[in-house]
Amino acid sequence: MPIPTAGDRVSVEGMGEEVEAQEFSRADRTRYREKVRRCLDVFARMLREARFDTDDPMTGLEVELNLVDELGDPALKSAEALAAIADPAFQTELGQFNIEINVPPAKLREGGLGVFEDVLRRSLNNAEDRSAEVGAHLVMIGILPTLAEGHMNIGTLSPNPRYKLLSEQILAARGEDISISIAGPGNVERLTTTSDSIVPEAACTSTQFHVQTSPDDFAEYWNASQAVASIQLALGANAPYLLGKRLWRETRIPLFEQATDTRSEELKAQGVRPRVWFGERWVNSVFDLFEENVRYFPALLPITDDEDPLAVLESGGTPLLSELRLHNGTIYRWNRPVYDIAGGVPHLRVENRVLAAGPTVADTVANAAFYFGLVRSLAENERPLWSQMSFSAAEENFHLAALQGIDAQVYWPGVGQVRATELVLRRLLPLAHEGLAAWGVEQDVADRLLGIIEQRCLTGINGAEWFVNRMGQLEDLDRYDALRRTLLDYRERMHTNEPVHTWD
């Protein structure tokens, strides 16, 4: 199960590594729309004919990283860092201060969680050693807190033409500059700014989990992922500062929603759906999600290839469905459906895109264990959680958790309003243990990793809380001086790989 290898947010599913700068005509858009709909029809037939790999599912992991200099300021050196690292697992990202690592997929029953941890730690250590030689140090954090207004311009985009092309198309669809307005708790601090490119999106660095599933089970896994997204955010919040302001505990959420919004104010008022989207309903099939994409969203990158997907299918082959995949990749669901091909065989997976990067590899893999275990338990439960909970409640939980972080109170069926940490300790950790056992994860591995989640709940400390608390000790300093000092302290502790709840 190969994980997409470049620019997740730009999503090059179905398009090559390089996309040359170009303009699109009305005919291009008409042709693309027709091809996407043809792909959707073929996809529906493939689902009916059960043509997917459903045996022994794989899981995957991606982590986006920030680059900083010796002082903790952004290092605009992604090209130099990648050249020094010289490892194909590391790829370019949207900003010159970002790179991404794609960890090879693994089976949980074959020690996958341990493999993820070992590979990620070893790869990051090696990458840090090499990138440091060009003055770029790696940091796993949801938003680089030392970013300043001067970094929010098109000059900091990665040089790959596909990023510039996507930025141009989003701005053209919007018809005006991108507006960012985010208020922190109690409106004590507020950020209001504009951008003439999608560079603010580059500030959002995330961890992505992939879980392969059969077509029959996909809806259950996606619905479960949506239901627990708020809990993931509460426990894993790690992005409390943006452009010098203390905002949401997971500021990535509102920033990402606003930074890629193609709608004008008038279109918002008309109820046009945003491209960064929690969704609006529980689904019954993976087809529902792809069909919504085609029905609701115009093309951003109307690039077509010569494949006739129906002819390929009827000849016994596996169609690429390039246009459908590319279109899907420009609609940024927090839990995204993915159609992919490995070894000539198609498969489906849920891409969970909720969490920030970091703080440590240990925290990251603990988050993975919690997610993989919990969604399996919920997906296989005889009485689905989503039959007891409105979709709007799940979405409200999601944004509340992003705002409040580990102190968030959420709604949960059978419980009512409850602190997320209490819900995890009393109900969700046992379910996560059961799910990991069903995956075939060894008991000692599950105990160690879920123990990190348990202690995070008991101490009330995640990445965002640690950072805000440490900043509170430096209130006598200039805000950016305090951010630099705290970030350097964070980076040093990140390399110890001791979970964040143990940091002083």
C-alpha positions as CSV (number, residue, x, y, z in Angstrom):
1,M,0.0,0.0,0.0
2,P,2.2,2.9,-1.2
3,I,1.5,6.1,0.6
4,P,1.2,9.2,-1.7
5,T,4.7,10.5,-2.0
6,A,4.5,14.3,-2.6
7,G,2.7,17.3,-1.4
8,D,-0.3,15.8,0.4
9,R,-2.1,19.1,0.7
10,V,-1.6,19.7,-3.0
11,S,-2.2,16.0,-3.6
12,V,-0.6,14.7,-6.7
13,E,-2.7,11.6,-6.7
14,G,-3.2,10.9,-10.4
15,M,-0.7,13.5,-11.6
16,G,3.0,13.3,-11.9
17,E,5.7,14.6,-9.7
18,E,6.0,17.7,-11.8
19,V,3.2,19.9,-13.1
20,E,4.3,22.6,-15.4
21,A,2.8,26.1,-15.1
22,Q,-0.2,26.4,-17.3
23,E,-3.6,28.1,-17.9
24,F,-6.8,26.2,-18.2
25,S,-9.5,26.9,-20.8
26,R,-13.2,26.4,-20.6
27,A,-12.8,23.4,-22.8
28,D,-10.3,21.9,-20.4
29,R,-12.8,22.2,-17.5
30,T,-15.6,20.7,-19.5
31,R,-13.4,17.8,-20.6
32,Y,-12.2,17.3,-17.1
33,R,-15.7,17.3,-15.6
34,E,-16.8,14.7,-18.2
35,K,-13.8,12.5,-17.4
36,V,-14.3,12.7,-13.7
37,R,-17.9,11.6,-14.0
38,R,-16.8,8.7,-16.3
39,C,-14.2,7.7,-13.6
40,L,-16.9,7.9,-10.9
41,D,-19.1,5.5,-13.0
42,V,-16.3,3.0,-13.4
43,F,-15.5,3.3,-9.7
44,A,-19.1,2.4,-8.9
45,R,-18.9,-0.6,-11.1
46,M,-15.6,-1.7,-9.4
47,L,-17.3,-1.5,-6.0
48,R,-20.2,-3.6,-7.3
49,E,-17.9,-6.2,-8.7
50,A,-15.7,-6.4,-5.5
51,R,-12.5,-5.8,-7.3
52,F,-10.5,-4.5,-4.3
53,D,-7.7,-5.9,-2.1
54,T,-9.3,-6.6,1.2
55,D,-7.0,-9.2,2.7
56,D,-4.6,-8.5,5.6
57,P,-5.0,-4.7,5.5
58,M,-2.0,-2.3,5.8
59,T,-1.6,0.9,7.8
60,G,0.6,3.9,7.0
61,L,2.1,7.0,8.5
62,E,3.2,10.4,7.2
63,V,4.7,13.3,9.2
64,E,5.3,16.8,8.0
65,L,8.2,18.7,9.5
66,N,9.3,22.3,9.9
67,L,12.8,23.6,9.4
68,V,14.5,26.1,11.7
69,D,17.9,27.8,12.0
70,E,20.1,27.9,15.0
71,L,18.0,30.7,16.6
72,G,14.7,28.9,16.1
73,D,13.6,31.1,13.2
74,P,12.2,29.5,10.0
75,A,14.9,28.2,7.7
76,L,13.8,28.6,4.0
77,K,16.0,25.7,3.0
78,S,13.8,22.8,2.0
79,A,15.6,22.1,-1.3
80,E,19.0,22.2,0.4
81,A,17.8,20.1,3.3
82,L,16.3,17.4,0.9
83,A,19.5,17.4,-1.1
84,A,21.6,16.8,2.0
85,I,19.2,14.2,3.4
86,A,19.2,12.3,0.1
87,D,16.5,9.9,1.2
88,P,13.5,9.3,-1.1
89,A,11.3,8.9,2.0
90,F,11.6,12.6,2.5
91,Q,9.7,14.8,0.1
92,T,9.1,18.5,-0.7
93,E,6.2,20.3,1.0
94,L,4.3,23.4,0.3
95,G,6.6,25.9,2.0
96,Q,10.4,26.3,1.9
97,F,10.3,25.8,5.6
98,N,8.6,22.3,5.3
99,I,9.5,18.8,4.3
100,E,7.6,15.5,4.7
101,I,8.6,11.9,5.6
102,N,6.5,9.0,4.3
103,V,7.1,5.9,6.5
104,P,6.8,2.6,4.6
105,P,3.3,1.0,5.2
106,A,3.2,-1.9,7.6
107,K,0.8,-4.6,9.1
108,L,-0.1,-4.1,12.7
109,R,-0.1,-7.8,13.4
110,E,3.5,-8.0,12.2
111,G,4.8,-5.4,14.7
112,G,3.8,-2.4,12.6
113,L,3.7,0.1,15.4
114,G,7.2,-0.8,16.5
115,V,8.3,-0.6,12.9
116,F,6.8,2.8,12.5
117,E,8.6,4.0,15.7
118,D,12.0,2.5,14.8
119,V,11.9,3.7,11.2
120,L,10.7,7.2,12.0
121,R,13.2,7.7,14.9
122,R,16.1,6.4,12.8
123,S,15.1,8.4,9.7
124,L,14.7,11.6,11.7
125,N,18.0,11.3,13.5
126,N,19.8,10.7,10.2
127,A,17.9,13.6,8.5
128,E,18.7,16.0,11.3
129,D,22.4,15.1,11.2
130,R,22.5,15.8,7.4
131,S,20.2,18.8,7.2
132,A,22.0,20.5,10.1
133,E,25.0,20.7,7.8
134,V,23.1,23.2,5.6
135,G,21.7,25.1,8.6
136,A,18.3,23.5,8.8
137,H,17.1,21.7,11.9
138,L,13.9,19.5,12.0
139,V,11.0,20.3,14.3
140,M,7.8,18.3,14.7
141,I,5.1,20.9,15.7
142,G,1.7,21.7,14.3
143,I,2.6,25.4,13.5
144,L,6.0,26.8,13.6
145,P,5.5,29.5,16.3
146,T,8.4,31.7,15.1
147,L,6.8,32.3,11.7
148,A,6.3,36.1,11.1
149,E,4.2,38.1,8.6
150,G,7.3,38.4,6.4
151,H,7.2,34.7,5.8
152,M,3.6,34.8,4.5
153,N,4.3,35.7,0.9
154,I,4.5,33.7,-2.3
155,G,8.3,33.9,-2.2
156,T,8.4,31.3,0.5
157,L,6.5,28.7,-1.5
158,S,8.5,25.7,-2.6
159,P,9.8,26.1,-6.1
160,N,8.0,23.1,-7.6
161,P,5.6,24.5,-10.2
162,R,2.7,22.5,-8.9
163,Y,2.5,24.6,-5.7
164,K,2.4,27.9,-7.6
165,L,-0.2,26.4,-10.0
166,L,-2.4,25.4,-7.1
167,S,-2.0,28.7,-5.4
168,E,-3.0,30.5,-8.6
169,Q,-6.1,28.3,-9.1
170,I,-7.3,28.8,-5.5
171,L,-6.9,32.6,-5.7
172,A,-8.6,32.7,-9.1
173,A,-11.5,30.7,-7.8
174,R,-11.8,33.0,-4.8
175,G,-11.4,36.2,-6.8
176,E,-9.8,38.1,-4.0
177,D,-7.0,37.7,-1.5
178,I,-7.2,35.1,1.2
179,S,-8.4,36.5,4.5
180,I,-7.3,35.0,7.9
181,S,-9.2,35.9,11.0
182,I,-8.7,33.8,14.2
183,A,-9.6,34.7,17.8
184,G,-8.1,33.0,20.8
185,P,-10.1,32.0,23.9
186,G,-12.0,34.9,25.3
187,N,-10.9,37.0,22.3
188,V,-7.9,38.1,24.3
189,E,-5.7,37.7,21.3
190,R,-6.8,37.9,17.7
191,L,-5.0,37.5,14.4
192,T,-6.3,39.3,11.3
193,T,-4.3,39.2,8.1
194,T,-4.5,38.6,4.4
195,S,-2.4,36.8,1.8
196,D,-2.1,36.8,-2.0
197,S,-1.1,33.1,-2.0
198,I,-1.8,29.9,-0.2
199,V,1.4,30.2,1.8
200,P,-0.5,30.4,5.1
201,E,-1.5,26.8,4.4
202,A,2.2,25.9,4.6
203,A,2.1,26.8,8.3
204,C,0.0,23.8,9.0
205,T,2.1,20.6,9.4
206,S,0.4,17.4,10.3
207,T,0.6,13.7,11.0
208,Q,-1.5,11.5,8.8
209,F,-2.5,7.9,9.6
210,H,-3.7,5.6,6.8
211,V,-5.9,2.5,7.4
212,Q,-6.8,0.2,4.6
213,T,-10.3,-1.3,4.6
214,S,-12.7,-3.2,2.4
215,P,-15.4,-1.5,0.5
216,D,-18.0,-3.1,2.8
217,D,-16.3,-1.8,5.9
218,F,-15.2,1.6,4.6
219,A,-18.2,3.6,5.8
220,E,-17.9,2.2,9.4
221,Y,-14.2,3.2,9.5
222,W,-14.8,6.6,8.1
223,N,-17.7,7.3,10.4
224,A,-15.7,6.1,13.4
225,S,-12.8,8.3,12.3
226,Q,-15.1,11.3,12.2
227,A,-16.6,10.6,15.6
228,V,-13.2,10.4,17.3
229,A,-11.6,13.3,15.5
230,S,-12.5,15.6,18.4
231,I,-10.9,13.3,20.9
232,Q,-7.7,13.1,18.8
233,L,-7.5,16.9,18.7
234,A,-8.1,17.3,22.4
235,L,-5.4,14.9,23.3
236,G,-2.9,15.8,20.5
237,A,-3.3,19.6,20.2
238,N,0.1,21.1,19.3
239,A,-0.3,24.4,17.5
240,P,-1.2,27.2,20.0
241,Y,0.7,30.1,18.3
242,L,0.5,31.7,14.9
243,L,2.3,34.9,13.8
244,G,3.1,35.8,17.4
245,K,-0.5,35.4,18.7
246,R,-1.7,32.8,21.1
247,L,-4.9,31.4,19.5
248,W,-6.5,28.0,19.5
249,R,-4.8,25.1,21.1
250,E,-4.9,23.5,17.6
251,T,-4.8,26.6,15.4
252,R,-4.1,24.4,12.4
253,I,-7.8,23.7,12.1
254,P,-9.2,27.3,11.5
255,L,-6.0,28.3,9.7
256,F,-6.2,25.4,7.2
257,E,-10.0,26.0,6.8
258,Q,-9.4,29.6,5.9
259,A,-6.1,29.4,3.9
260,T,-7.6,27.2,1.2
261,D,-11.1,28.6,1.1
262,T,-12.0,29.3,-2.5
263,R,-15.3,31.0,-1.6
264,S,-16.0,34.7,-1.6
265,E,-18.1,36.1,1.3
266,E,-21.1,35.9,-1.0
267,L,-20.7,32.2,-1.8
268,K,-20.3,31.5,1.9
269,A,-23.6,33.3,2.6
270,Q,-25.2,31.1,-0.1
271,G,-24.1,28.0,1.7
272,V,-21.5,26.8,-0.8
273,R,-19.4,24.1,0.8
274,P,-15.8,24.8,1.8
275,R,-13.0,22.8,0.3
276,V,-11.6,22.1,3.8
277,W,-14.5,20.2,5.0
278,F,-15.5,18.1,8.0
279,G,-18.5,16.9,6.0
280,E,-22.2,17.1,6.6
281,R,-23.5,13.5,7.2
282,W,-22.6,10.0,8.2
283,V,-22.1,7.9,5.1
284,N,-23.2,4.5,4.0
285,S,-20.5,3.8,1.4
286,V,-17.2,5.1,0.2
287,F,-19.0,6.0,-3.0
288,D,-21.0,8.7,-1.1
289,L,-17.8,10.7,-0.5
290,F,-16.4,10.5,-4.0
291,E,-19.9,11.3,-5.4
292,E,-20.1,14.4,-3.1
293,N,-16.8,15.5,-4.3
294,V,-17.9,15.4,-7.9
295,R,-21.4,16.9,-7.2
296,Y,-20.3,19.8,-5.0
297,F,-16.9,20.9,-6.0
298,P,-15.6,22.4,-9.3
299,A,-12.1,21.4,-10.5
300,L,-9.1,23.3,-9.3
301,L,-6.6,21.5,-11.5
302,P,-8.5,20.2,-14.6
303,I,-5.7,18.0,-15.9
304,T,-6.8,15.0,-17.9
305,D,-4.9,12.0,-19.2
306,D,-5.6,9.6,-22.1
307,E,-6.8,6.6,-20.1
308,D,-10.2,5.2,-21.0
309,P,-11.1,3.8,-17.5
310,L,-14.0,1.6,-18.8
311,A,-11.9,0.1,-21.5
312,V,-9.1,-0.7,-19.0
313,L,-11.6,-2.3,-16.7
314,E,-13.3,-4.4,-19.3
315,S,-9.9,-5.6,-20.6
316,G,-9.2,-7.0,-17.2
317,G,-6.9,-4.2,-16.0
318,T,-7.0,-1.8,-13.1
319,P,-7.9,1.8,-14.1
320,L,-5.9,4.6,-12.6
321,L,-8.9,6.9,-12.3
322,S,-6.4,9.7,-12.4
323,E,-8.9,12.6,-12.7
324,L,-11.1,11.2,-9.8
325,R,-8.1,10.8,-7.6
326,L,-6.7,14.3,-8.5
327,H,-10.1,15.9,-7.8
328,N,-10.4,14.0,-4.5
329,G,-6.9,15.3,-3.6
330,T,-8.0,18.9,-3.9
331,I,-10.9,18.5,-1.4
332,Y,-9.4,18.6,2.0
333,R,-11.6,16.4,4.3
334,W,-10.1,15.8,7.7
335,N,-10.7,12.1,7.1
336,R,-10.2,11.6,3.4
337,P,-11.2,8.6,1.3
338,V,-8.3,7.3,-0.8
339,Y,-8.4,5.0,-3.9
340,D,-5.0,3.6,-4.7
341,I,-3.2,0.8,-6.5
342,A,-0.5,-1.5,-5.3
343,G,0.9,-4.4,-7.3
344,G,-1.8,-3.8,-9.9
345,V,-4.5,-4.4,-7.3
346,P,-6.8,-1.5,-6.2
347,H,-7.5,-0.8,-2.5
348,L,-9.3,1.7,-0.3
349,R,-8.1,3.5,2.8
350,V,-9.1,6.2,5.2
351,E,-6.5,8.9,5.5
352,N,-6.8,10.5,8.9
353,R,-5.5,14.1,8.7
354,V,-6.6,15.5,12.0
355,L,-3.4,15.7,14.1
356,A,-0.5,18.1,14.3
357,A,3.0,16.8,14.0
358,G,4.9,15.9,17.1
359,P,5.9,16.6,19.8
360,T,8.0,13.4,19.7
361,V,8.1,10.1,17.8
362,A,6.9,8.3,21.0
363,D,3.9,10.7,21.1
364,T,3.2,10.2,17.4
365,V,3.2,6.5,17.6
366,A,1.1,6.5,20.7
367,N,-1.4,8.7,18.8
368,A,-1.3,6.1,16.0
369,A,-2.0,3.2,18.4
370,F,-4.9,5.1,20.0
371,Y,-6.4,5.9,16.6
372,F,-6.0,2.5,15.0
373,G,-7.3,0.6,18.0
374,L,-10.2,2.9,18.7
375,V,-11.5,3.1,15.2
376,R,-11.4,-0.7,14.8
377,S,-13.4,-1.2,18.0
378,L,-16.0,1.4,17.0
379,A,-16.2,0.2,13.4
380,E,-16.9,-3.4,14.5
381,N,-19.3,-2.5,17.3
382,E,-22.7,-4.0,16.8
383,R,-24.5,-0.8,17.7
384,P,-22.7,2.0,15.8
385,L,-21.8,5.1,17.8
386,W,-23.0,7.3,14.9
387,S,-26.5,5.8,15.2
388,Q,-26.6,7.5,18.6
389,M,-25.0,10.8,17.8
390,S,-25.8,13.5,15.3
391,F,-23.2,14.5,12.7
392,S,-23.6,18.1,13.8
393,A,-22.6,17.1,17.4
394,A,-19.4,15.4,16.0
395,E,-18.5,18.6,14.1
396,E,-19.2,20.8,17.1
397,N,-17.0,18.6,19.2
398,F,-14.3,18.8,16.6
399,H,-14.0,22.6,16.6
400,L,-14.5,22.9,20.4
401,A,-11.6,20.4,20.9
402,A,-9.4,22.4,18.5
403,L,-10.1,25.6,20.4
404,Q,-9.7,24.2,24.0
405,G,-7.3,21.3,23.5
406,I,-6.9,18.9,26.4
407,D,-9.4,20.8,28.6
408,A,-12.2,20.4,26.1
409,Q,-15.6,19.1,27.1
410,V,-17.4,17.2,24.4
411,Y,-20.7,15.5,23.9
412,W,-20.7,11.7,23.9
413,P,-23.7,9.4,23.6
414,G,-24.8,7.8,26.9
415,V,-22.6,10.3,28.8
416,G,-23.6,13.8,27.8
417,Q,-21.1,16.6,28.2
418,V,-17.8,15.2,29.5
419,R,-14.2,16.2,29.7
420,A,-12.4,14.5,26.8
421,T,-9.7,13.2,29.1
422,E,-12.2,11.6,31.5
423,L,-14.0,10.0,28.5
424,V,-10.7,8.6,27.3
425,L,-9.8,7.2,30.7
426,R,-13.1,5.6,31.5
427,R,-14.4,4.5,28.1
428,L,-12.1,4.9,25.1
429,L,-8.8,3.5,26.3
430,P,-10.4,0.1,27.0
431,L,-11.9,0.2,23.5
432,A,-8.5,1.1,22.0
433,H,-6.9,-1.9,23.8
434,E,-9.6,-4.2,22.4
435,G,-9.1,-2.8,18.9
436,L,-5.3,-3.3,19.0
437,A,-5.8,-6.8,20.2
438,A,-8.1,-7.4,17.2
439,W,-5.4,-6.1,15.0
440,G,-2.9,-8.6,16.5
441,V,-0.8,-6.0,18.3
442,E,1.2,-7.6,21.2
443,Q,-0.1,-6.7,24.6
444,D,3.1,-5.1,25.9
445,V,3.3,-2.8,22.9
446,A,-0.3,-1.8,23.3
447,D,0.2,-1.2,27.1
448,R,3.3,1.0,26.5
449,L,1.9,3.1,23.8
450,L,-1.6,3.5,25.2
451,G,0.0,4.2,28.6
452,I,1.4,7.4,27.1
453,I,-2.1,8.4,26.2
454,E,-3.3,7.6,29.7
455,Q,-0.6,9.6,31.3
456,R,-1.3,12.5,29.0
457,C,-4.9,12.5,30.2
458,L,-3.9,12.2,33.9
459,T,-1.3,15.0,33.7
460,G,-3.3,17.3,31.4
461,I,-0.2,18.0,29.4
462,N,0.1,17.7,25.6
463,G,2.2,19.7,23.2
464,A,0.1,22.8,23.2
465,E,-0.3,22.9,27.0
466,W,3.5,22.5,27.5
467,F,4.2,25.3,25.1
468,V,1.7,27.7,26.5
469,N,2.9,26.9,30.1
470,R,6.5,27.5,29.2
471,M,5.7,30.8,27.4
472,G,3.9,31.9,30.6
473,Q,7.2,31.6,32.4
474,L,8.8,34.0,29.9
475,E,6.2,36.8,29.9
476,D,8.9,39.4,30.7
477,L,10.5,38.8,27.3
478,D,9.5,40.1,23.9
479,R,6.9,37.7,22.5
480,Y,9.1,36.5,19.6
481,D,12.2,36.2,21.9
482,A,10.1,34.0,24.2
483,L,8.8,32.0,21.2
484,R,12.4,31.4,20.0
485,R,13.6,30.3,23.4
486,T,10.6,28.0,24.0
487,L,10.9,26.5,20.6
488,L,14.6,25.7,21.0
489,D,13.8,24.1,24.4
490,Y,11.0,22.1,22.7
491,R,13.4,21.0,19.9
492,E,15.9,19.8,22.4
493,R,13.3,17.8,24.3
494,M,11.8,16.4,21.1
495,H,15.2,14.7,20.4
496,T,15.1,12.9,23.7
497,N,12.0,11.1,22.5
498,E,10.6,11.3,26.0
499,P,6.8,11.8,25.8
500,V,5.7,15.4,26.3
501,H,3.8,14.6,29.5
502,T,7.1,13.9,31.1
503,W,8.8,17.2,30.2
504,D,9.4,19.5,33.1
